[in-house]
Amino acid sequence: MQVLFSGAAPGRDRTGPLVPPAGELNSEQHRTWVGRWPADGPALAALPDVLERSYVRSLRRYSFGLLRYRRAPGRVDCTLPGGALFLVLDDLPLLAGPARIERRWRIVSGLLGRPSPQTDPAQAILALGVERLAGGRNHAWIGVTAFRSRFLAPLPRFLLAVRPVWALVGWLYTGYHARAGSSCLRALAASPELGVVR
């Protein structure tokens, strides 16, 4: 993953959507704050669910409440009214330690993404994590790698006349993605489990 704008001050977001010519979204955002950290096993074991809920809430908030969330064994389904799959996330192994938790999912399908061609083995990955730093600080991040969004798809040759409009759509989508990711990180910083110490 690429870390863009890596020199941000603590307590501020570091946001970096990057759209390469291939039409993939690669983005990583960070937030650091002075906050709580679970001291015991059960509370620490609950952090992966806290991360997932924070992500799903930001998706719902930025879809104006249209997305519905369903946890199935080994995956997360986000659907639109009527049941159309908007986003499907397959669980990847949890990376966990006493001072670091990272949830990872493979983005496998849904209306939002384009299928990867057979010749392209790259898999879209969503990672959301938090770690405890020195001085009572928490550091959280959310990142997407190799996500082939429909909104970033290259245009067919016969549609090149609308390229400026499609570029605007892609720009708006990357902005939407950055806002939703930032919202997720802000929610983690405000959560009862990890929230800012006042």
NORCOR-V810258 format. One record per pair of residues at least 12 apart in sequence whose C-alpha atoms are under 10 Angstrom apart, sorted by the first residue. I is the first residue (numbers start at 0). J is the second residue. D is the distance in Angstrom with one decimal. If there is no record, write none. Layout:
BEGIN
i:I j:J d:D
i:I j:J d:D
END
This chain:
BEGIN
i:0 j:25 d:7.5
i:0 j:26 d:7.7
i:0 j:27 d:7.2
i:0 j:124 d:9.9
i:0 j:126 d:9.9
i:0 j:142 d:7.4
i:0 j:143 d:7.9
i:0 j:144 d:6.5
i:0 j:145 d:9.4
i:1 j:15 d:8.6
i:1 j:16 d:9.7
i:1 j:17 d:9.0
i:1 j:25 d:7.6
i:1 j:26 d:7.2
i:1 j:27 d:6.7
i:1 j:28 d:9.8
i:1 j:142 d:8.8
i:1 j:143 d:9.7
i:1 j:144 d:8.8
i:2 j:14 d:8.8
i:2 j:15 d:7.3
i:2 j:16 d:9.8
i:2 j:25 d:9.8
i:2 j:26 d:7.9
i:2 j:27 d:6.0
i:2 j:28 d:7.7
i:2 j:29 d:8.9
i:2 j:142 d:9.2
i:3 j:15 d:5.1
i:3 j:16 d:8.1
i:3 j:17 d:8.6
i:3 j:26 d:8.1
i:3 j:27 d:7.1
i:3 j:28 d:8.0
i:3 j:29 d:9.6
i:4 j:27 d:9.6
i:4 j:28 d:9.0
i:4 j:29 d:9.6
i:5 j:28 d:9.3
i:5 j:29 d:8.7
i:7 j:29 d:9.0
i:7 j:30 d:9.0
i:7 j:31 d:9.6
i:8 j:30 d:9.2
i:8 j:31 d:8.4
i:9 j:29 d:9.6
i:9 j:30 d:7.2
i:9 j:31 d:5.2
i:9 j:32 d:6.4
i:9 j:33 d:9.0
i:9 j:136 d:9.1
i:9 j:137 d:9.8
i:9 j:138 d:9.0
i:10 j:29 d:9.4
i:10 j:30 d:6.1
i:10 j:31 d:4.9
i:10 j:32 d:4.9
i:10 j:33 d:8.0
i:10 j:136 d:9.5
i:10 j:137 d:9.6
i:10 j:138 d:9.2
i:10 j:185 d:9.8
i:10 j:188 d:9.3
i:10 j:195 d:9.9
i:11 j:29 d:8.1
i:11 j:30 d:5.9
i:11 j:31 d:6.8
i:11 j:32 d:8.3
i:11 j:181 d:10.0
i:11 j:185 d:9.7
i:12 j:28 d:6.7
i:12 j:29 d:5.5
i:12 j:30 d:4.9
i:12 j:31 d:7.7
i:12 j:139 d:9.8
i:12 j:140 d:9.4
i:12 j:180 d:9.9
i:12 j:181 d:7.0
i:12 j:184 d:8.4
i:12 j:185 d:8.8
i:13 j:27 d:8.0
i:13 j:28 d:5.2
i:13 j:29 d:5.1
i:13 j:30 d:6.7
i:13 j:31 d:9.4
i:13 j:140 d:9.2
i:13 j:181 d:8.8
i:14 j:26 d:7.8
i:14 j:27 d:6.5
i:14 j:28 d:4.6
i:14 j:29 d:6.9
i:14 j:30 d:9.1
i:14 j:140 d:9.9
i:14 j:141 d:9.7
i:14 j:142 d:10.0
i:14 j:177 d:6.7
i:14 j:178 d:9.0
i:14 j:180 d:8.7
i:14 j:181 d:7.7
i:15 j:27 d:5.8
i:15 j:28 d:6.2
i:15 j:29 d:9.3
i:15 j:142 d:9.5
i:15 j:173 d:9.5
i:15 j:174 d:9.9
i:15 j:177 d:7.6
i:16 j:28 d:8.3
i:16 j:142 d:9.4
i:16 j:143 d:9.2
i:16 j:170 d:9.7
i:16 j:173 d:6.3
i:16 j:174 d:7.9
i:16 j:176 d:8.0
i:16 j:177 d:6.6
i:17 j:144 d:10.0
i:17 j:173 d:8.1
i:18 j:145 d:9.7
i:18 j:146 d:9.9
i:18 j:151 d:7.8
i:18 j:169 d:8.6
i:18 j:170 d:9.0
i:18 j:173 d:8.0
i:19 j:145 d:9.7
i:19 j:151 d:9.3
i:20 j:151 d:8.9
i:20 j:152 d:9.3
i:20 j:153 d:8.1
i:21 j:145 d:9.5
i:21 j:147 d:8.5
i:21 j:151 d:8.4
i:21 j:152 d:7.8
i:21 j:153 d:7.3
i:22 j:113 d:9.9
i:22 j:145 d:8.9
i:22 j:146 d:8.4
i:22 j:147 d:6.2
i:22 j:148 d:7.2
i:22 j:149 d:8.5
i:22 j:150 d:8.3
i:22 j:151 d:4.7
i:22 j:152 d:5.1
i:22 j:153 d:6.2
i:22 j:154 d:9.9
i:22 j:169 d:9.1
i:23 j:112 d:9.8
i:23 j:113 d:9.7
i:23 j:123 d:9.0
i:23 j:143 d:9.7
i:23 j:144 d:8.0
i:23 j:145 d:5.3
i:23 j:146 d:5.1
i:23 j:147 d:4.5
i:23 j:148 d:6.5
i:23 j:149 d:9.3
i:23 j:150 d:9.6
i:23 j:151 d:6.6
i:23 j:152 d:7.9
i:23 j:153 d:9.9
i:24 j:123 d:9.0
i:24 j:142 d:9.9
i:24 j:143 d:6.9
i:24 j:144 d:6.6
i:24 j:145 d:5.8
i:24 j:146 d:5.0
i:24 j:147 d:6.4
i:24 j:148 d:7.0
i:24 j:150 d:9.8
i:24 j:151 d:7.7
i:24 j:169 d:9.9
i:24 j:172 d:9.9
i:24 j:173 d:7.8
i:24 j:176 d:9.4
i:25 j:123 d:9.1
i:25 j:124 d:9.5
i:25 j:125 d:9.8
i:25 j:142 d:7.4
i:25 j:143 d:5.4
i:25 j:144 d:4.6
i:25 j:145 d:5.8
i:25 j:146 d:6.8
i:25 j:147 d:9.4
i:25 j:173 d:9.8
i:26 j:125 d:9.6
i:26 j:141 d:8.1
i:26 j:142 d:5.4
i:26 j:143 d:5.2
i:26 j:144 d:6.6
i:26 j:145 d:9.1
i:26 j:146 d:9.3
i:26 j:173 d:9.0
i:26 j:176 d:8.8
i:26 j:177 d:8.1
i:26 j:180 d:9.4
i:27 j:125 d:9.8
i:27 j:126 d:9.0
i:27 j:127 d:9.6
i:27 j:140 d:7.0
i:27 j:141 d:5.7
i:27 j:142 d:4.1
i:27 j:143 d:6.5
i:27 j:144 d:8.5
i:27 j:177 d:8.9
i:27 j:180 d:8.7
i:28 j:127 d:9.7
i:28 j:139 d:8.4
i:28 j:140 d:5.5
i:28 j:141 d:5.4
i:28 j:142 d:6.3
i:28 j:143 d:9.3
i:28 j:177 d:7.9
i:28 j:180 d:7.1
i:28 j:181 d:7.1
i:28 j:184 d:8.3
i:29 j:127 d:9.9
i:29 j:128 d:9.6
i:29 j:129 d:9.5
i:29 j:138 d:7.1
i:29 j:139 d:5.7
i:29 j:140 d:4.4
i:29 j:141 d:6.7
i:29 j:142 d:8.8
i:29 j:180 d:9.2
i:29 j:181 d:8.2
i:29 j:184 d:7.5
i:29 j:185 d:10.0
i:30 j:129 d:9.3
i:30 j:137 d:8.2
i:30 j:138 d:5.8
i:30 j:139 d:5.3
i:30 j:140 d:6.4
i:30 j:141 d:9.2
i:30 j:181 d:8.3
i:30 j:184 d:6.4
i:30 j:185 d:7.7
i:30 j:187 d:9.3
i:30 j:188 d:8.2
i:31 j:129 d:9.4
i:31 j:130 d:9.6
i:31 j:131 d:9.7
i:31 j:132 d:9.1
i:31 j:136 d:6.7
i:31 j:137 d:5.6
i:31 j:138 d:4.4
i:31 j:139 d:6.4
i:31 j:140 d:8.9
i:31 j:184 d:9.2
i:31 j:185 d:9.8
i:31 j:188 d:8.2
i:32 j:131 d:10.0
i:32 j:132 d:9.6
i:32 j:135 d:8.4
i:32 j:136 d:5.4
i:32 j:137 d:5.4
i:32 j:138 d:6.7
i:32 j:139 d:8.8
i:32 j:185 d:9.8
i:32 j:188 d:6.9
i:32 j:189 d:9.9
i:32 j:193 d:9.4
i:32 j:194 d:8.5
i:32 j:195 d:6.6
i:32 j:196 d:8.8
i:33 j:131 d:9.6
i:33 j:132 d:9.2
i:33 j:133 d:9.8
i:33 j:134 d:7.8
i:33 j:135 d:5.5
i:33 j:136 d:4.1
i:33 j:137 d:6.0
i:33 j:138 d:8.9
i:33 j:188 d:8.7
i:33 j:193 d:9.0
i:33 j:194 d:8.1
i:33 j:195 d:5.7
i:33 j:196 d:6.2
i:33 j:197 d:8.9
i:34 j:131 d:9.1
i:34 j:134 d:9.7
i:34 j:135 d:6.3
i:34 j:136 d:5.9
i:34 j:137 d:6.1
i:34 j:138 d:9.5
i:34 j:188 d:7.3
i:34 j:189 d:8.8
i:34 j:190 d:9.6
i:34 j:191 d:9.6
i:34 j:192 d:8.8
i:34 j:193 d:5.6
i:34 j:194 d:5.1
i:34 j:195 d:4.2
i:34 j:196 d:4.9
i:34 j:197 d:8.5
i:35 j:131 d:9.0
i:35 j:135 d:7.4
i:35 j:136 d:8.1
i:35 j:137 d:7.8
i:35 j:188 d:9.1
i:35 j:190 d:9.3
i:35 j:191 d:8.2
i:35 j:192 d:6.5
i:35 j:193 d:4.6
i:35 j:194 d:5.8
i:35 j:195 d:6.7
i:35 j:196 d:6.5
i:36 j:97 d:9.9
i:36 j:98 d:8.4
i:36 j:129 d:10.0
i:36 j:130 d:8.9
i:36 j:131 d:7.0
i:36 j:132 d:10.0
i:36 j:135 d:8.1
i:36 j:136 d:8.9
i:36 j:137 d:7.8
i:36 j:191 d:9.8
i:36 j:192 d:6.8
i:36 j:193 d:5.6
i:36 j:194 d:8.5
i:37 j:97 d:9.2
i:37 j:98 d:9.3
i:37 j:131 d:9.8
i:37 j:192 d:6.7
i:37 j:193 d:7.6
i:38 j:97 d:8.8
i:38 j:98 d:9.8
i:39 j:97 d:9.4
i:40 j:97 d:8.8
i:42 j:192 d:7.9
i:43 j:95 d:9.4
i:43 j:96 d:9.1
i:43 j:97 d:7.6
i:43 j:98 d:9.0
i:43 j:99 d:9.6
i:43 j:100 d:8.8
i:43 j:192 d:9.0
i:44 j:95 d:8.9
i:44 j:96 d:9.8
i:44 j:97 d:9.5
i:44 j:100 d:9.3
i:45 j:192 d:9.1
i:46 j:95 d:9.6
i:46 j:99 d:9.7
i:46 j:100 d:7.3
i:46 j:101 d:9.2
i:46 j:102 d:9.5
i:46 j:128 d:9.4
i:46 j:129 d:8.9
i:46 j:192 d:7.8
i:46 j:193 d:9.0
i:47 j:93 d:8.0
i:47 j:94 d:9.5
i:47 j:95 d:8.8
i:47 j:100 d:6.9
i:47 j:101 d:7.3
i:47 j:102 d:6.3
i:47 j:103 d:9.9
i:47 j:127 d:9.2
i:47 j:128 d:8.4
i:47 j:129 d:9.4
i:48 j:102 d:8.9
i:49 j:186 d:9.9
i:49 j:187 d:7.9
i:49 j:190 d:8.4
i:49 j:191 d:9.8
i:49 j:192 d:8.0
i:49 j:193 d:9.4
i:50 j:100 d:8.9
i:50 j:101 d:8.4
i:50 j:102 d:7.2
i:50 j:127 d:6.8
i:50 j:128 d:7.1
i:50 j:129 d:8.3
i:50 j:139 d:9.7
i:50 j:141 d:9.9
i:50 j:183 d:8.5
i:50 j:184 d:9.2
i:50 j:186 d:9.4
i:50 j:187 d:7.3
i:50 j:190 d:10.0
i:51 j:70 d:10.0
i:51 j:75 d:9.3
i:51 j:102 d:7.6
i:51 j:103 d:9.7
i:51 j:127 d:8.1
i:51 j:128 d:9.7
i:51 j:183 d:9.6
i:52 j:68 d:9.6
i:52 j:183 d:9.1
i:52 j:186 d:9.7
i:52 j:187 d:9.5
i:53 j:127 d:9.6
i:53 j:180 d:9.8
i:53 j:182 d:8.6
i:53 j:183 d:5.5
i:53 j:184 d:7.8
i:53 j:185 d:9.1
i:53 j:186 d:6.2
i:53 j:187 d:6.5
i:53 j:190 d:8.7
i:54 j:127 d:8.1
i:54 j:141 d:9.1
i:54 j:179 d:8.4
i:54 j:180 d:7.7
i:54 j:182 d:8.5
i:54 j:183 d:5.4
i:54 j:184 d:8.4
i:54 j:186 d:8.7
i:54 j:187 d:9.1
i:55 j:67 d:8.9
i:55 j:68 d:7.0
i:55 j:69 d:9.7
i:55 j:75 d:9.4
i:55 j:77 d:8.4
i:55 j:179 d:9.9
i:55 j:183 d:8.3
i:56 j:68 d:9.1
i:56 j:179 d:9.4
i:56 j:182 d:8.9
i:56 j:183 d:7.5
i:56 j:186 d:8.7
i:57 j:178 d:9.0
i:57 j:179 d:5.6
i:57 j:180 d:7.3
i:57 j:181 d:8.7
i:57 j:182 d:5.9
i:57 j:183 d:5.3
i:57 j:184 d:9.1
i:57 j:185 d:9.6
i:57 j:186 d:8.2
i:58 j:77 d:8.8
i:58 j:176 d:9.4
i:58 j:179 d:6.5
i:58 j:180 d:8.7
i:58 j:182 d:9.0
i:58 j:183 d:8.4
i:59 j:77 d:9.2
i:59 j:179 d:9.3
i:60 j:179 d:8.1
i:60 j:182 d:8.8
i:60 j:183 d:9.8
i:61 j:175 d:7.8
i:61 j:176 d:9.1
i:61 j:178 d:8.2
i:61 j:179 d:6.2
i:61 j:180 d:9.9
i:61 j:182 d:8.9
i:62 j:79 d:9.5
i:62 j:175 d:9.8
i:62 j:179 d:9.3
i:64 j:79 d:9.5
i:65 j:77 d:9.7
i:65 j:78 d:8.3
i:65 j:79 d:6.0
i:65 j:80 d:6.6
i:66 j:78 d:5.4
i:66 j:79 d:5.0
i:66 j:80 d:7.2
i:66 j:82 d:9.6
i:66 j:83 d:9.8
i:66 j:84 d:9.4
i:66 j:85 d:7.8
i:66 j:86 d:9.4
i:67 j:79 d:6.2
i:67 j:80 d:7.5
i:67 j:82 d:8.6
i:67 j:84 d:9.5
i:67 j:85 d:9.3
i:68 j:86 d:9.6
i:68 j:87 d:10.0
i:69 j:87 d:9.8
i:70 j:88 d:9.8
i:71 j:89 d:9.5
i:72 j:89 d:9.2
i:72 j:90 d:8.8
i:73 j:88 d:8.7
i:73 j:89 d:6.0
i:73 j:90 d:5.2
i:73 j:91 d:8.3
i:73 j:92 d:10.0
i:73 j:104 d:9.6
i:74 j:87 d:7.2
i:74 j:88 d:5.5
i:74 j:89 d:4.3
i:74 j:90 d:5.3
i:74 j:91 d:9.0
i:74 j:104 d:8.2
i:74 j:105 d:9.2
i:74 j:106 d:9.8
i:74 j:107 d:9.9
i:75 j:87 d:5.9
i:75 j:88 d:5.1
i:75 j:89 d:6.5
i:75 j:90 d:7.6
i:75 j:104 d:8.8
i:75 j:106 d:9.7
i:76 j:88 d:6.5
i:76 j:89 d:8.8
i:76 j:108 d:9.7
i:76 j:109 d:8.9
i:77 j:109 d:8.4
i:78 j:109 d:8.6
i:78 j:110 d:9.3
i:79 j:110 d:9.6
i:83 j:109 d:8.1
i:83 j:110 d:7.8
i:84 j:108 d:7.9
i:84 j:109 d:5.0
i:84 j:110 d:6.3
i:84 j:111 d:8.7
i:85 j:108 d:8.0
i:85 j:109 d:4.5
i:85 j:110 d:4.7
i:85 j:111 d:5.7
i:85 j:112 d:8.4
i:86 j:106 d:7.4
i:86 j:107 d:7.9
i:86 j:108 d:6.1
i:86 j:109 d:4.3
i:86 j:110 d:6.6
i:86 j:111 d:6.3
i:86 j:112 d:7.6
i:87 j:104 d:9.2
i:87 j:105 d:8.4
i:87 j:106 d:6.0
i:87 j:107 d:5.8
i:87 j:108 d:5.3
i:87 j:109 d:5.7
i:87 j:110 d:9.2
i:87 j:111 d:9.4
i:87 j:112 d:9.4
i:88 j:103 d:9.0
i:88 j:104 d:5.5
i:88 j:105 d:5.5
i:88 j:106 d:4.7
i:88 j:107 d:6.1
i:88 j:108 d:7.7
i:88 j:109 d:9.1
i:88 j:123 d:9.7
i:88 j:124 d:8.8
i:88 j:125 d:8.3
i:89 j:103 d:8.6
i:89 j:104 d:5.2
i:89 j:105 d:5.1
i:89 j:106 d:6.5
i:89 j:107 d:6.8
i:89 j:108 d:9.4
i:89 j:124 d:9.5
i:89 j:125 d:9.8
i:90 j:102 d:8.1
i:90 j:103 d:6.4
i:90 j:104 d:4.6
i:90 j:105 d:6.6
i:90 j:106 d:9.1
i:90 j:125 d:9.8
i:91 j:103 d:5.3
i:91 j:104 d:5.1
i:91 j:105 d:6.6
i:91 j:124 d:9.1
i:91 j:125 d:9.6
i:91 j:126 d:9.5
i:92 j:104 d:8.3
i:93 j:128 d:9.9
i:94 j:128 d:8.9
i:95 j:128 d:9.5
i:95 j:129 d:9.9
i:95 j:130 d:9.7
i:96 j:130 d:9.1
i:97 j:130 d:8.8
i:97 j:131 d:8.7
i:98 j:129 d:8.3
i:98 j:130 d:5.4
i:98 j:131 d:5.0
i:98 j:132 d:7.9
i:98 j:137 d:9.4
i:99 j:128 d:7.4
i:99 j:129 d:5.9
i:99 j:130 d:4.1
i:99 j:131 d:6.4
i:99 j:132 d:9.3
i:99 j:137 d:9.6
i:99 j:138 d:9.3
i:99 j:139 d:9.6
i:100 j:127 d:8.5
i:100 j:128 d:5.5
i:100 j:129 d:5.5
i:100 j:130 d:6.3
i:100 j:131 d:9.3
i:100 j:139 d:9.5
i:101 j:126 d:6.8
i:101 j:127 d:5.6
i:101 j:128 d:3.9
i:101 j:129 d:6.5
i:101 j:130 d:8.4
i:101 j:139 d:9.3
i:101 j:140 d:9.0
i:101 j:141 d:9.4
i:102 j:125 d:8.3
i:102 j:126 d:5.8
i:102 j:127 d:5.3
i:102 j:128 d:6.0
i:102 j:129 d:9.2
i:102 j:141 d:9.6
i:103 j:124 d:6.9
i:103 j:125 d:5.7
i:103 j:126 d:4.4
i:103 j:127 d:6.4
i:103 j:128 d:8.4
i:103 j:141 d:9.7
i:103 j:142 d:9.5
i:103 j:143 d:9.8
i:104 j:123 d:8.5
i:104 j:124 d:5.7
i:104 j:125 d:5.2
i:104 j:126 d:6.5
i:104 j:127 d:8.9
i:104 j:143 d:9.7
i:105 j:122 d:6.8
i:105 j:123 d:5.8
i:105 j:124 d:4.6
i:105 j:125 d:6.3
i:105 j:126 d:8.9
i:105 j:143 d:9.7
i:105 j:144 d:9.7
i:105 j:146 d:9.7
i:106 j:122 d:7.4
i:106 j:123 d:5.3
i:106 j:124 d:5.8
i:106 j:125 d:6.8
i:106 j:143 d:9.2
i:106 j:144 d:9.6
i:106 j:145 d:9.5
i:106 j:146 d:7.5
i:106 j:147 d:9.5
i:107 j:122 d:8.0
i:107 j:123 d:7.4
i:107 j:124 d:8.9
i:107 j:146 d:9.6
i:108 j:123 d:9.8
i:109 j:148 d:9.9
i:110 j:148 d:9.0
i:110 j:149 d:7.9
i:111 j:146 d:9.7
i:111 j:147 d:8.6
i:111 j:148 d:5.8
i:111 j:149 d:5.9
i:111 j:150 d:7.8
i:112 j:146 d:7.2
i:112 j:147 d:5.6
i:112 j:148 d:4.4
i:112 j:149 d:5.3
i:112 j:150 d:8.3
i:112 j:151 d:9.4
i:112 j:152 d:9.5
i:113 j:146 d:8.4
i:113 j:147 d:5.4
i:113 j:148 d:5.7
i:113 j:149 d:5.5
i:113 j:150 d:9.1
i:113 j:151 d:9.4
i:113 j:152 d:7.9
i:114 j:146 d:9.7
i:114 j:147 d:7.4
i:114 j:148 d:9.0
i:114 j:149 d:9.2
i:115 j:145 d:9.6
i:115 j:146 d:9.1
i:115 j:147 d:7.2
i:121 j:144 d:9.1
i:121 j:145 d:6.7
i:121 j:146 d:9.1
i:121 j:147 d:9.9
i:122 j:144 d:7.9
i:122 j:145 d:6.4
i:122 j:146 d:7.6
i:122 j:147 d:9.2
i:123 j:143 d:7.1
i:123 j:144 d:5.4
i:123 j:145 d:4.7
i:123 j:146 d:4.6
i:123 j:147 d:7.4
i:123 j:148 d:9.9
i:124 j:142 d:8.0
i:124 j:143 d:5.6
i:124 j:144 d:5.2
i:124 j:145 d:6.9
i:124 j:146 d:7.2
i:125 j:141 d:7.4
i:125 j:142 d:5.8
i:125 j:143 d:4.6
i:125 j:144 d:6.7
i:125 j:145 d:9.3
i:125 j:146 d:8.6
i:126 j:140 d:7.8
i:126 j:141 d:5.6
i:126 j:142 d:5.2
i:126 j:143 d:6.5
i:126 j:144 d:8.6
i:127 j:139 d:7.5
i:127 j:140 d:5.7
i:127 j:141 d:4.4
i:127 j:142 d:6.5
i:127 j:143 d:9.0
i:127 j:180 d:9.6
i:127 j:183 d:9.3
i:127 j:184 d:9.1
i:128 j:140 d:5.5
i:128 j:141 d:6.6
i:128 j:142 d:9.0
i:128 j:184 d:9.5
i:128 j:187 d:10.0
i:129 j:141 d:9.0
i:129 j:184 d:9.4
i:129 j:187 d:8.8
i:129 j:193 d:9.3
i:131 j:193 d:9.8
i:135 j:196 d:9.2
i:136 j:193 d:9.8
i:136 j:195 d:9.2
i:136 j:196 d:9.7
i:137 j:187 d:9.8
i:137 j:188 d:8.3
i:137 j:193 d:7.7
i:137 j:194 d:9.1
i:137 j:195 d:9.1
i:138 j:184 d:9.5
i:138 j:187 d:10.0
i:138 j:188 d:9.1
i:139 j:183 d:9.7
i:139 j:184 d:6.6
i:139 j:185 d:9.4
i:139 j:187 d:7.9
i:139 j:188 d:8.4
i:140 j:180 d:8.9
i:140 j:181 d:9.3
i:140 j:183 d:9.3
i:140 j:184 d:7.0
i:141 j:177 d:9.9
i:141 j:180 d:6.6
i:141 j:181 d:8.4
i:141 j:183 d:8.2
i:141 j:184 d:7.5
i:142 j:180 d:8.3
i:143 j:176 d:9.8
i:143 j:180 d:9.8
i:148 j:169 d:9.2
i:148 j:172 d:9.1
i:148 j:173 d:9.9
i:149 j:169 d:9.2
i:149 j:172 d:9.9
i:150 j:165 d:8.0
i:150 j:166 d:9.1
i:150 j:167 d:9.9
i:150 j:168 d:6.6
i:150 j:169 d:5.5
i:150 j:170 d:9.1
i:150 j:171 d:9.2
i:150 j:172 d:6.7
i:150 j:173 d:9.0
i:151 j:165 d:8.3
i:151 j:166 d:8.2
i:151 j:168 d:8.1
i:151 j:169 d:5.3
i:151 j:170 d:8.8
i:151 j:172 d:8.1
i:151 j:173 d:8.8
i:152 j:165 d:9.1
i:152 j:166 d:10.0
i:152 j:169 d:8.6
i:153 j:165 d:9.0
i:153 j:166 d:9.7
i:154 j:166 d:9.9
END
